[in-house]
Amino acid sequence: MTLPVSDAVTVRNHRITHPETISAHTTDETIIAFLSDTDEVDIRYDLPESIAAPAAAGTAVGSEKIYLNGVLYAEREITLSESVERYDLRWCMDWVMQIFLL
């Protein structure tokens, strides 16, 4: 899943990009339930509308809740899959300094 991100910048192989979204995922925990034809499963996500940079990979940003017949059955944390830096004047000055000092 992806979430909107604001004021973000990433640098890979000396290429600067300004991502509009950031990847997020749930834990790899397997949830097992024996269901009948009458059981109702409802999955609800509790996520912010957007993420503000800077954001580090592994940061918890929300949760996934699984309800079985209206009762909370399981809950998993949603974390960021990648990191982004905040794109501001300080970041720009640091980037320029790195270019001239390397």
Number of C-alpha atoms within 10 A of each C-alpha: 11 13 16 14 21 18 16 22 20 16 12 7 5 8 7 10 11 16 14 14 15 22 15 19 19 17 11 8 8 7 10 7 8 5 10 7 5 7 10 12 14 13 13 11 14 12 14 10 8 15 18 13 18 15 18 14 14 14 15 16 18 18 18 18 17 19 16 16 12 11 11 13 15 13 16 18 18 21 19 23 17 14 17 22 17 18 16 12 9 10 13 12 10 10 12 11 11 10 9 7 6 5
